[in-house]
Amino acid sequence: MKIQIMLFILLLSITVKGQQALVTYAGNGGKETFHDVFQLSDGTFLVAGYAENLDWINNTPAVELSYIGTINNAQGTNRFGILLHLSNDLQHIYEVVHFPQGAVEDIRFIKTNSLPYNVTGDLFISCNTADTDNNNGGYLLAKLDNNFINGIPQSLEWHRAVWAKSGPKDYHPWDVTNDGRVYYVSGEAHGYDWSAMYCLDQSGNRIPVENWRTHWLSNGSEWRGTPASSNPNGGIGAVSYSGIVFKVGGRCDLRSWNSEDFNVTQEDGNGGTKKGKWPADFLFNSPCDPATPTANGPGYNGYSSESCCPVWGASCLTIDRMSNHVYLGINFKSYYEPGSTPDFEPAVIAFDDQGTLQWWSRLYHEITPEGDTVGSIPDQYIDALSIDYSQQKLVVGARCHGNNTENLWEGNTLFYSPNASGFQNRFTGTQGDIHISWLGKLDLENGHITASTYMAELSEGTGSLGSPHSDPNLDGWPDPNTGWPNVNTTRMARNSMKATSTGDVVVIAQGRRTITTSNAYQKMVKPYYGGSSAWNSFVRVYEDDLSKPLYSSLVVGEWDTLTQVGGGNIELFGAYKTTTGVIAVGKHTADALGVANGNSIPVTNVPSWGSSSPQNESAVLVYYPASNLYEPTDSTQNGTNNIAYDSTKGLTIYPNPAQEFVYLNWSSQTQDRPTAIEIFDIAGKLVFHQPYIQPEISITDLPNGIYELVLVSKQNRWANKLVISKN
């Protein structure tokens, strides 16, 4: 049998609507990492992260953020937390906005209070900090004073230190409402100290939430009850702020307070049932009286609270910016009494904008449709939450550890979608001590699950692969729903999953023999060919019903498929879907001496600010276009933004009709300098884009026809008709 050995397969000439793949490193001999990426409504991009120095960003305007008060980061590493403002094509850095050196460890997440793919609203960030518990070491929440569209940020409008360690520090569970309030989780996970969710007003101050049940009064005392306005100590004015406390001892949050609620039986969202109005009821044998709290178990299906670690683990939080409803992902450390098996059990919880419980889901059966009460021995965790506005769904990214008994719901056993079939319906094979990921879509209104798939890449050397997938874009890879192959640990990045304008789901993850699509930039060696895989990071876009990947590509160093040496060296942290492709950011890891691990990733179209090879720990940015990812509504530049649009003055095109080149005469009556040139065809599709460098462009690649040429600046768009007529 002929054995085909390949390092990887690259499609370096991918071009979609004039867009070319871009894969680059960034930085110099210091340590640099990109954590998050976000597209603004003028088409430009923000990339967040950190750098040990800014020397590699030469000849670029730099703005140091100012702020009132102090930020405690005394145990930090003297880094710069940075925001890079990049051009539409990612080739140019317009400016770098950064914290003073050493003020924070990084900028981890960027969020806005506007809907995805709509006009950019206010910008909010979170940053890691390193300090003592007494100084609220953990992470920082802040609002920028400008959003790059209306002006470049100069300062923090407000900032709040959040004490956090373990889970909350790793995940940064926070999000923002459409009117600028911020919900966030503080504390630790599965420990002894404290954890709670709070709400901040538009000025960054903790505030009451009417239908939460724990409140702190202006005199410093605590009151438990609901609503907050019924506080017997003087009405809501006496309530300083509210919270949901994620702790067992002496606490009653996430538990029923009376027998009626504790004993209620309700549907579980997938044809079965569950007992208890609140998601923590299953751990206890009675309701919780807030005046005299008890925590006795086990509960009705055999679970009891884990006495060693009374703090629960809240990991993820997302907000529906249409309704301002809040969705929380949490885990309960527990014991399963038959055998006293330690376990972690998940829940997704929905609250309305006033804090009233709407529904919750365990993501597996507690009482099966057949009426059997069961436990779920494998650990399960919530890793990411996002909103699919096109279908009004909550997208859940979860993870299970093992496959022994009842597990996360399979993609072809969904009560409310009987014809559904996920790309990977089951946890296959016989390997139990591994972590694999899972995606599901739940109705925002009631938690009914309508789509799901496991995300478990193949184990090295596995057999029982089954038949090739029927979709040509799956490139002959075996269909995960045929055969019974062993799978390997596959973990998605924390809190970085996103839903596109049409409901497709974007994930970044780490796996082993990762399934890649035929349109991938960097492919995995198929198991049929005899070459060995490597641990890798990958970016994937799933069809909106989770039935198949539309795109799946590796981001990893070139590895030797005989020795497996060279890979396993990239970590991805953030991703974003654009009109024509997907962007992912992260880092190339380095050893303790500052030497980059393994081999370089295959770079292409490296911008002037980038680098072709890593030095030390280097930031990574990839842009992968593909024809089947083209979606005009994955953009804010299709009539949904508020940028001024002037088609009557300011722009002259000549010659017009044109054949090979056109020249642009841009009005110099304003200081608003152009940044890009775009051309749209008669159907409104973007067919040409480049930065505005000089007032001359080549149109030789465009066929005859009538077009609209648009000159773009940060505040304006000037347009005029262009006719191309070649001999």
VEXSEMI-475042 format. One record per residue (C-alpha): residue in one letter; x, y negated, z. Coordinates in steps of 0.25 Angstrom, whole numbers. Layout:
N
ATOM mardo     X     Y     Z
ATOM     a     X     Y     Z
...
REM end
This chain:
727
ATOM mardo     X     Y     Z
ATOM     m     0     0     0
ATOM     k     5   -13    -4
ATOM     i     7   -23     8
ATOM     q     5   -37     5
ATOM     i    13   -46    15
ATOM     m    11   -61    15
ATOM     l    14   -72    25
ATOM     f     1   -79    22
ATOM     i    -7   -84    10
ATOM     l    -8   -99     7
ATOM     l   -17  -106    -1
ATOM     l    -9  -119    -2
ATOM     s   -16  -125   -14
ATOM     i   -30  -125    -8
ATOM     t   -37  -137   -13
ATOM     v   -52  -141    -9
ATOM     k   -58  -154   -15
ATOM     g   -43  -159   -17
ATOM     q   -40  -155    -2
ATOM     q   -27  -147     0
ATOM     a   -23  -139    12
ATOM     l   -14  -145    22
ATOM     v    -6  -138    33
ATOM     t     4  -146    41
ATOM     y    12  -147    54
ATOM     a    14  -160    61
ATOM     g    24  -165    71
ATOM     n    39  -164    73
ATOM     g    48  -158    84
ATOM     g    38  -160    95
ATOM     k    25  -153    98
ATOM     e    13  -157    91
ATOM     t    -1  -150    90
ATOM     f   -14  -154    83
ATOM     h   -27  -151    91
ATOM     d   -39  -156    84
ATOM     v   -43  -162    70
ATOM     f   -55  -170    67
ATOM     q   -60  -177    54
ATOM     l   -65  -191    55
ATOM     s   -76  -197    47
ATOM     d   -67  -204    38
ATOM     g   -61  -191    34
ATOM     t   -48  -193    42
ATOM     f   -43  -183    53
ATOM     l   -39  -184    67
ATOM     v   -29  -173    72
ATOM     a   -27  -172    87
ATOM     g   -16  -166    95
ATOM     y    -2  -170   101
ATOM     a    12  -173    98
ATOM     e    25  -174   106
ATOM     n    29  -186    98
ATOM     l    23  -194    86
ATOM     d    36  -195    78
ATOM     w    30  -186    67
ATOM     i    19  -196    64
ATOM     n    27  -206    57
ATOM     n    22  -219    52
ATOM     t     8  -216    57
ATOM     p     1  -227    65
ATOM     a     0  -222    80
ATOM     v   -10  -227    90
ATOM     e    -8  -224   105
ATOM     l   -21  -222   112
ATOM     s   -23  -231   124
ATOM     y   -32  -228   136
ATOM     i   -37  -233   149
ATOM     g   -32  -226   162
ATOM     t   -23  -214   162
ATOM     i   -22  -200   156
ATOM     n   -16  -190   165
ATOM     n    -6  -181   158
ATOM     a     6  -181   167
ATOM     q     9  -166   164
ATOM     g     9  -168   149
ATOM     t    19  -166   138
ATOM     n    21  -181   134
ATOM     r    13  -178   120
ATOM     f     5  -187   112
ATOM     g   -10  -184   110
ATOM     i   -12  -188    96
ATOM     l   -23  -190    85
ATOM     l   -18  -190    71
ATOM     h   -28  -198    61
ATOM     l   -26  -191    48
ATOM     s   -30  -194    34
ATOM     n   -41  -187    26
ATOM     d   -31  -177    20
ATOM     l   -23  -176    32
ATOM     q   -10  -181    25
ATOM     h    -9  -194    33
ATOM     i    -9  -199    47
ATOM     y   -16  -212    49
ATOM     e   -13  -214    63
ATOM     v   -10  -206    76
ATOM     v   -18  -209    88
ATOM     h   -11  -204   101
ATOM     f   -11  -205   116
ATOM     p     2  -210   123
ATOM     q    12  -200   124
ATOM     g     9  -190   136
ATOM     a    -5  -196   139
ATOM     v   -11  -183   134
ATOM     e    -6  -169   129
ATOM     d   -14  -170   116
ATOM     i   -27  -174   109
ATOM     r   -35  -160   109
ATOM     f   -49  -163   103
ATOM     i   -55  -174    95
ATOM     k   -71  -176    95
ATOM     t   -81  -186    91
ATOM     n   -95  -189    95
ATOM     s  -100  -188    81
ATOM     l  -105  -176    73
ATOM     p   -95  -168    65
ATOM     y   -93  -173    51
ATOM     n  -100  -186    54
ATOM     v   -95  -200    57
ATOM     t   -84  -200    67
ATOM     g   -88  -205    81
ATOM     d   -80  -208    93
ATOM     l   -68  -199    95
ATOM     f   -65  -191   108
ATOM     i   -53  -183   111
ATOM     s   -48  -173   122
ATOM     c   -33  -172   126
ATOM     n   -26  -162   134
ATOM     t   -19  -168   147
ATOM     a    -9  -161   157
ATOM     d   -10  -166   171
ATOM     t   -14  -161   185
ATOM     d   -29  -157   189
ATOM     n   -29  -169   198
ATOM     n   -26  -178   185
ATOM     n   -36  -171   177
ATOM     g   -26  -164   168
ATOM     g   -33  -157   157
ATOM     y   -39  -165   145
ATOM     l   -43  -179   142
ATOM     l   -56  -183   135
ATOM     a   -56  -197   128
ATOM     k   -63  -206   118
ATOM     l   -55  -213   107
ATOM     d   -59  -228   105
ATOM     n   -60  -226    90
ATOM     n   -62  -215    80
ATOM     f   -52  -218    69
ATOM     i   -64  -221    60
ATOM     n   -67  -235    66
ATOM     g   -53  -237    71
ATOM     i   -41  -230    77
ATOM     p   -42  -226    91
ATOM     q   -33  -234   100
ATOM     s   -38  -230   114
ATOM     l   -46  -220   122
ATOM     e   -60  -226   125
ATOM     w   -61  -217   137
ATOM     h   -53  -204   142
ATOM     r   -56  -194   153
ATOM     a   -47  -184   159
ATOM     v   -53  -170   160
ATOM     w   -47  -160   170
ATOM     a   -46  -147   163
ATOM     k   -37  -134   163
ATOM     s   -38  -120   157
ATOM     g   -51  -119   148
ATOM     p   -56  -133   148
ATOM     k   -42  -139   145
ATOM     d   -40  -128   134
ATOM     y   -53  -131   127
ATOM     h   -56  -146   130
ATOM     p   -71  -143   131
ATOM     w   -78  -157   128
ATOM     d   -86  -164   117
ATOM     v   -93  -177   115
ATOM     t  -108  -181   112
ATOM     n  -113  -189   101
ATOM     d  -113  -201   110
ATOM     g   -99  -200   116
ATOM     r  -101  -192   129
ATOM     v   -91  -181   132
ATOM     y   -94  -167   138
ATOM     y   -82  -160   143
ATOM     v   -77  -149   152
ATOM     s   -67  -151   163
ATOM     g   -60  -141   173
ATOM     e   -54  -127   171
ATOM     a   -59  -113   166
ATOM     h   -61  -101   174
ATOM     g   -53  -106   186
ATOM     y   -56  -111   200
ATOM     d   -57  -126   199
ATOM     w   -68  -134   191
ATOM     s   -74  -136   177
ATOM     a   -86  -144   173
ATOM     m   -92  -151   161
ATOM     y   -94  -166   161
ATOM     c  -100  -177   152
ATOM     l   -93  -190   149
ATOM     d  -100  -203   144
ATOM     q   -96  -212   133
ATOM     s   -85  -218   142
ATOM     g   -79  -205   147
ATOM     n   -86  -205   161
ATOM     r   -93  -192   167
ATOM     i  -108  -194   166
ATOM     p  -120  -186   171
ATOM     v  -127  -176   162
ATOM     e  -142  -175   166
ATOM     n  -144  -160   166
ATOM     w  -131  -155   171
ATOM     r  -132  -150   185
ATOM     t  -119  -154   192
ATOM     h  -117  -169   195
ATOM     w  -108  -178   202
ATOM     l  -114  -190   209
ATOM     s  -108  -204   210
ATOM     n  -104  -202   224
ATOM     g   -95  -190   221
ATOM     s  -105  -179   225
ATOM     e  -110  -168   216
ATOM     w  -125  -165   214
ATOM     r  -131  -153   206
ATOM     g  -144  -154   200
ATOM     t  -151  -158   187
ATOM     p  -154  -167   181
ATOM     a  -144  -177   185
ATOM     s  -154  -188   186
ATOM     s  -161  -180   197
ATOM     n  -149  -182   206
ATOM     p  -155  -185   220
ATOM     n  -144  -194   223
ATOM     g  -149  -206   215
ATOM     g  -152  -201   201
ATOM     i  -142  -200   189
ATOM     g  -135  -212   193
ATOM     a  -129  -205   205
ATOM     v  -124  -194   196
ATOM     s  -110  -198   191
ATOM     y  -108  -186   182
ATOM     s  -112  -172   179
ATOM     g  -105  -159   175
ATOM     i  -107  -144   173
ATOM     v   -98  -136   182
ATOM     f   -92  -123   177
ATOM     k   -89  -117   190
ATOM     v   -95  -106   199
ATOM     g   -92  -109   213
ATOM     g  -103  -118   219
ATOM     r  -108  -122   205
ATOM     c  -121  -119   198
ATOM     d  -118  -125   184
ATOM     l  -122  -116   172
ATOM     r  -130  -108   181
ATOM     s  -145  -107   184
ATOM     w  -150  -114   197
ATOM     n  -163  -106   199
ATOM     s  -168   -92   197
ATOM     e  -177   -95   185
ATOM     d  -165  -100   177
ATOM     f  -156   -89   182
ATOM     n  -165   -78   178
ATOM     v  -170   -83   165
ATOM     t  -168   -74   153
ATOM     q  -165   -82   140
ATOM     e  -161   -78   126
ATOM     d  -146   -77   123
ATOM     g  -146   -83   109
ATOM     n  -144   -70   102
ATOM     g  -156   -61   105
ATOM     g  -152   -57   119
ATOM     t  -155   -63   132
ATOM     k  -147   -69   144
ATOM     k  -151   -72   159
ATOM     g  -149   -86   165
ATOM     k  -152  -100   161
ATOM     w  -137  -104   163
ATOM     p  -125   -97   157
ATOM     a  -118   -94   170
ATOM     d  -130   -87   176
ATOM     f  -125   -73   171
ATOM     l  -114   -74   182
ATOM     f  -123   -75   194
ATOM     n  -134   -67   201
ATOM     s  -143   -79   205
ATOM     p  -145   -94   201
ATOM     c  -136  -105   207
ATOM     d  -142  -114   217
ATOM     p  -134  -127   216
ATOM     a  -135  -130   231
ATOM     t  -129  -117   235
ATOM     p  -122  -111   223
ATOM     t  -120   -96   222
ATOM     a  -112   -88   212
ATOM     n  -115   -73   214
ATOM     g  -115   -63   203
ATOM     p  -115   -55   195
ATOM     g  -126   -60   185
ATOM     y  -136   -52   178
ATOM     n  -127   -46   167
ATOM     g  -115   -43   176
ATOM     y  -107   -55   176
ATOM     s  -102   -63   189
ATOM     s   -94   -75   190
ATOM     e   -79   -73   191
ATOM     s   -75   -77   205
ATOM     c   -60   -80   202
ATOM     c   -63   -92   192
ATOM     p   -76  -100   196
ATOM     v   -74  -110   185
ATOM     w   -80  -107   171
ATOM     g   -74  -110   158
ATOM     a   -80  -121   150
ATOM     s   -72  -121   136
ATOM     c   -80  -128   125
ATOM     l   -90  -139   124
ATOM     t   -97  -145   111
ATOM     i  -108  -155   109
ATOM     d  -119  -156    99
ATOM     r  -117  -171    94
ATOM     m  -131  -170    89
ATOM     s  -138  -167   102
ATOM     n  -126  -169   112
ATOM     h  -129  -155   117
ATOM     v  -117  -149   124
ATOM     y  -112  -135   122
ATOM     l  -103  -128   132
ATOM     g   -94  -116   131
ATOM     i   -90  -109   144
ATOM     n   -85   -96   150
ATOM     f   -88   -89   163
ATOM     k   -77   -81   169
ATOM     s   -85   -69   175
ATOM     y   -85   -54   180
ATOM     y   -93   -44   173
ATOM     e   -98   -35   185
ATOM     p   -98   -21   178
ATOM     g   -83   -19   180
ATOM     s   -80   -33   186
ATOM     t   -74   -37   172
ATOM     p   -69   -51   171
ATOM     d   -75   -59   160
ATOM     f   -78   -72   153
ATOM     e   -92   -75   148
ATOM     p   -95   -87   139
ATOM     a  -107   -97   137
ATOM     v  -111  -108   128
ATOM     i  -120  -118   134
ATOM     a  -129  -129   128
ATOM     f  -133  -142   135
ATOM     d  -141  -153   130
ATOM     d  -137  -167   130
ATOM     q  -142  -169   144
ATOM     g  -135  -156   150
ATOM     t  -147  -147   150
ATOM     l  -144  -132   147
ATOM     q  -149  -128   133
ATOM     w  -144  -114   131
ATOM     w  -132  -105   133
ATOM     s  -126   -93   126
ATOM     r  -117   -82   131
ATOM     l  -114   -78   117
ATOM     y  -116   -64   120
ATOM     h  -128   -55   125
ATOM     e  -130   -54   140
ATOM     i  -143   -47   138
ATOM     t  -143   -40   124
ATOM     p  -156   -41   114
ATOM     e  -158   -26   119
ATOM     g  -159   -31   133
ATOM     d  -146   -26   139
ATOM     t  -139   -35   149
ATOM     v  -124   -35   145
ATOM     g  -110   -41   149
ATOM     s  -100   -46   140
ATOM     i   -86   -41   145
ATOM     p   -77   -48   135
ATOM     d   -73   -62   138
ATOM     q   -80   -73   130
ATOM     y   -76   -88   129
ATOM     i   -81  -100   122
ATOM     d   -70  -107   113
ATOM     a   -77  -117   105
ATOM     l   -90  -124   102
ATOM     s   -95  -132    91
ATOM     i  -108  -138    84
ATOM     d  -113  -134    71
ATOM     y  -122  -145    67
ATOM     s  -126  -140    54
ATOM     q  -133  -128    60
ATOM     q  -135  -133    74
ATOM     k  -126  -122    80
ATOM     l  -116  -122    92
ATOM     v  -104  -115    87
ATOM     v   -97  -106    97
ATOM     g   -83  -101    97
ATOM     a   -81   -90   107
ATOM     r   -71   -79   110
ATOM     c   -72   -65   116
ATOM     h   -61   -57   123
ATOM     g   -64   -43   120
ATOM     n   -76   -35   114
ATOM     n   -81   -25   125
ATOM     t   -95   -27   126
ATOM     e  -105   -39   123
ATOM     n   -98   -49   116
ATOM     l  -100   -62   108
ATOM     w  -112   -61    98
ATOM     e  -109   -54    85
ATOM     g  -111   -62    72
ATOM     n  -121   -52    67
ATOM     t  -130   -49    79
ATOM     l  -136   -63    80
ATOM     f  -151   -63    84
ATOM     y  -154   -77    78
ATOM     s  -146   -74    65
ATOM     p  -149   -59    62
ATOM     n  -142   -60    48
ATOM     a  -129   -67    53
ATOM     s  -116   -60    52
ATOM     g  -103   -67    57
ATOM     f   -90   -66    50
ATOM     q   -85   -57    61
ATOM     n   -97   -51    69
ATOM     r   -90   -42    79
ATOM     f   -78   -41    88
ATOM     t   -72   -29    80
ATOM     g   -61   -19    84
ATOM     t   -56   -13    97
ATOM     q   -47   -24   103
ATOM     g   -54   -30   115
ATOM     d   -43   -38   122
ATOM     i   -44   -50   112
ATOM     h   -50   -63   111
ATOM     i   -59   -66    98
ATOM     s   -67   -78    94
ATOM     w   -82   -79    90
ATOM     l   -90   -90    84
ATOM     g  -105   -92    85
ATOM     k  -116  -102    82
ATOM     l  -127  -105    92
ATOM     d  -139  -113    90
ATOM     l  -137  -126    97
ATOM     e  -152  -127   102
ATOM     n  -153  -113   108
ATOM     g  -139  -105   107
ATOM     h  -144   -95    97
ATOM     i  -132   -88    90
ATOM     t  -134   -88    75
ATOM     a  -120   -85    70
ATOM     s  -107   -79    76
ATOM     t   -94   -72    72
ATOM     y   -82   -67    79
ATOM     m   -68   -72    75
ATOM     a   -58   -61    77
ATOM     e   -47   -60    68
ATOM     l   -41   -46    64
ATOM     s   -31   -39    73
ATOM     e   -18   -35    67
ATOM     g   -18   -22    61
ATOM     t   -32   -19    63
ATOM     g   -40    -9    54
ATOM     s   -55    -7    52
ATOM     l   -55   -20    44
ATOM     g   -68   -17    36
ATOM     s   -71   -22    22
ATOM     p   -66   -35    16
ATOM     h   -76   -47    18
ATOM     s   -85   -50     6
ATOM     d   -82   -65     6
ATOM     p   -71   -68    -4
ATOM     n   -66   -79     5
ATOM     l   -63   -69    16
ATOM     d   -52   -64     7
ATOM     g   -54   -49     8
ATOM     w   -52   -49    24
ATOM     p   -61   -38    30
ATOM     d   -75   -42    34
ATOM     p   -74   -43    50
ATOM     n   -88   -37    50
ATOM     t   -84   -24    43
ATOM     g   -74   -14    50
ATOM     w   -69   -15    64
ATOM     p   -56   -22    65
ATOM     n   -48   -25    77
ATOM     v   -48   -40    79
ATOM     n   -38   -49    87
ATOM     t   -39   -61    96
ATOM     t   -44   -73    89
ATOM     r   -46   -86    96
ATOM     m   -52   -99    91
ATOM     a   -46  -112    95
ATOM     r   -52  -119   107
ATOM     n   -64  -128   105
ATOM     s   -60  -131    90
ATOM     m   -71  -124    82
ATOM     k   -79  -133    73
ATOM     a   -92  -132    65
ATOM     t   -92  -139    51
ATOM     s  -104  -147    45
ATOM     t  -110  -135    39
ATOM     g  -108  -126    51
ATOM     d   -95  -119    47
ATOM     v   -86  -116    59
ATOM     v   -71  -120    60
ATOM     v   -62  -112    70
ATOM     i   -47  -111    72
ATOM     a   -42   -99    79
ATOM     q   -31   -89    81
ATOM     g   -31   -75    76
ATOM     r   -22   -63    71
ATOM     r   -26   -57    57
ATOM     t   -35   -69    54
ATOM     i   -45   -68    42
ATOM     t   -42   -79    32
ATOM     t   -51   -83    20
ATOM     s   -46   -83     6
ATOM     n   -46   -98     6
ATOM     a   -37   -99    18
ATOM     y   -24  -107    18
ATOM     q   -17   -97    26
ATOM     k   -21   -83    25
ATOM     m   -19   -70    34
ATOM     v   -14   -58    29
ATOM     k   -25   -48    27
ATOM     p   -24   -35    35
ATOM     y   -25   -26    22
ATOM     y   -11   -31    17
ATOM     g    -2   -27    28
ATOM     g     4   -40    33
ATOM     s     3   -44    48
ATOM     s    -5   -56    53
ATOM     a    -1   -66    63
ATOM     w    -8   -73    75
ATOM     n   -13   -86    68
ATOM     s   -22   -98    69
ATOM     f   -33   -99    59
ATOM     v   -44  -109    55
ATOM     r   -57  -104    50
ATOM     v   -71  -109    45
ATOM     y   -83  -100    47
ATOM     e   -95  -101    38
ATOM     d  -107  -108    46
ATOM     d  -113   -94    49
ATOM     l  -100   -88    54
ATOM     s  -101   -77    43
ATOM     k   -87   -80    37
ATOM     p   -75   -89    37
ATOM     l   -75   -99    26
ATOM     y   -61  -102    29
ATOM     s   -50   -95    37
ATOM     s   -35   -99    37
ATOM     l   -23   -96    46
ATOM     v   -15  -107    51
ATOM     v    -2  -100    55
ATOM     g    13   -99    53
ATOM     e    17   -90    41
ATOM     w    20   -77    47
ATOM     d    27   -64    42
ATOM     t    16   -54    40
ATOM     l    26   -43    43
ATOM     t    32   -48    56
ATOM     q    20   -57    60
ATOM     v    30   -68    63
ATOM     g    28   -82    61
ATOM     g    13   -84    64
ATOM     g     5   -86    77
ATOM     n    10  -100    78
ATOM     i    -2  -110    75
ATOM     e   -12  -115    85
ATOM     l   -25  -122    79
ATOM     f   -33  -131    88
ATOM     g   -42  -139    80
ATOM     a   -50  -138    66
ATOM     y   -59  -147    58
ATOM     k   -67  -144    45
ATOM     t   -66  -154    34
ATOM     t   -74  -155    21
ATOM     t   -64  -147    14
ATOM     g   -57  -138    24
ATOM     v   -53  -136    38
ATOM     i   -42  -143    47
ATOM     a   -35  -136    58
ATOM     v   -24  -141    68
ATOM     g   -15  -135    78
ATOM     k     0  -132    81
ATOM     h    11  -123    77
ATOM     t    16  -118    90
ATOM     a    31  -118    95
ATOM     d    39  -111   105
ATOM     a    45  -116   118
ATOM     l    57  -122   111
ATOM     g    48  -130   101
ATOM     v    51  -120    89
ATOM     a    38  -118    81
ATOM     n    33  -104    82
ATOM     g    33   -95    69
ATOM     n    32  -100    55
ATOM     s    26  -112    49
ATOM     i    12  -113    44
ATOM     p    11  -114    29
ATOM     v    10  -129    27
ATOM     t     4  -137    15
ATOM     n     1  -151    11
ATOM     v     9  -156    23
ATOM     p     6  -171    26
ATOM     s    16  -182    28
ATOM     w    14  -181    43
ATOM     g    15  -166    43
ATOM     s    26  -156    43
ATOM     s    28  -143    36
ATOM     s    34  -135    48
ATOM     p    32  -135    63
ATOM     q    42  -141    72
ATOM     n    39  -137    87
ATOM     e    25  -136    90
ATOM     s    19  -143    78
ATOM     a     5  -148    74
ATOM     v    -3  -141    63
ATOM     l   -14  -146    54
ATOM     v   -20  -138    43
ATOM     y   -31  -142    33
ATOM     y   -37  -130    25
ATOM     p   -46  -133    14
ATOM     a   -55  -123     7
ATOM     s   -66  -124    -4
ATOM     n   -76  -117     4
ATOM     l   -74  -126    16
ATOM     y   -78  -138     8
ATOM     e   -90  -145    14
ATOM     p   -93  -160    12
ATOM     t  -101  -161    25
ATOM     d   -88  -157    33
ATOM     s   -84  -172    32
ATOM     t   -89  -185    37
ATOM     q   -86  -192    23
ATOM     n   -99  -187    16
ATOM     g  -107  -199    20
ATOM     t  -108  -196    35
ATOM     n   -98  -206    40
ATOM     n   -99  -221    42
ATOM     i   -87  -226    34
ATOM     a   -90  -238    26
ATOM     y   -92  -234    11
ATOM     d   -91  -245     1
ATOM     s   -93  -241   -14
ATOM     t   -94  -255   -19
ATOM     k   -81  -262   -16
ATOM     g   -67  -260   -12
ATOM     l   -63  -249   -21
ATOM     t   -60  -250   -36
ATOM     i   -56  -237   -44
ATOM     y   -48  -238   -57
ATOM     p   -48  -233   -68
ATOM     n   -62  -228   -66
ATOM     p   -65  -219   -74
ATOM     a   -52  -213   -71
ATOM     q   -43  -201   -76
ATOM     e   -31  -198   -67
ATOM     f   -29  -209   -57
ATOM     v   -37  -220   -50
ATOM     y   -33  -232   -43
ATOM     l   -40  -238   -31
ATOM     n   -41  -253   -28
ATOM     w   -45  -254   -13
ATOM     s   -49  -267    -8
ATOM     s   -39  -273     2
ATOM     q   -49  -282     9
ATOM     t   -50  -274    21
ATOM     q   -39  -267    29
ATOM     d   -46  -254    29
ATOM     r   -35  -246    22
ATOM     p   -40  -234    13
ATOM     t   -36  -220    18
ATOM     a   -41  -210     8
ATOM     i   -47  -209    -6
ATOM     e   -58  -199    -9
ATOM     i   -65  -195   -21
ATOM     f   -79  -188   -21
ATOM     d   -85  -181   -33
ATOM     i  -100  -183   -37
ATOM     a  -105  -173   -27
ATOM     g   -98  -180   -16
ATOM     k   -87  -170   -14
ATOM     l   -73  -175   -10
ATOM     v   -64  -172   -21
ATOM     f   -52  -180   -19
ATOM     h   -45  -186    -6
ATOM     q   -32  -192    -3
ATOM     p   -27  -203     7
ATOM     y   -26  -217     1
ATOM     i   -11  -219    -1
ATOM     q   -12  -227   -14
ATOM     p   -23  -233   -23
ATOM     e   -21  -222   -34
ATOM     i   -26  -208   -35
ATOM     s   -25  -197   -45
ATOM     i   -38  -191   -49
ATOM     t   -33  -180   -59
ATOM     d   -38  -169   -51
ATOM     l   -53  -174   -52
ATOM     p   -62  -170   -64
ATOM     n   -70  -180   -72
ATOM     g   -82  -186   -64
ATOM     i   -88  -196   -55
ATOM     y   -82  -198   -41
ATOM     e   -82  -207   -29
ATOM     l   -69  -212   -25
ATOM     v   -68  -216   -10
ATOM     l   -58  -224    -3
ATOM     v   -57  -221    12
ATOM     s   -52  -229    23
ATOM     k   -55  -227    38
ATOM     q   -67  -236    38
ATOM     n   -71  -237    24
ATOM     r   -74  -229    11
ATOM     w   -74  -236    -3
ATOM     a   -80  -229   -14
ATOM     n   -81  -230   -29
ATOM     k   -84  -221   -41
ATOM     l   -73  -214   -49
ATOM     v   -75  -208   -63
ATOM     i   -65  -198   -67
ATOM     s   -65  -196   -82
ATOM     k   -53  -189   -88
ATOM     n   -50  -187  -103
REM end
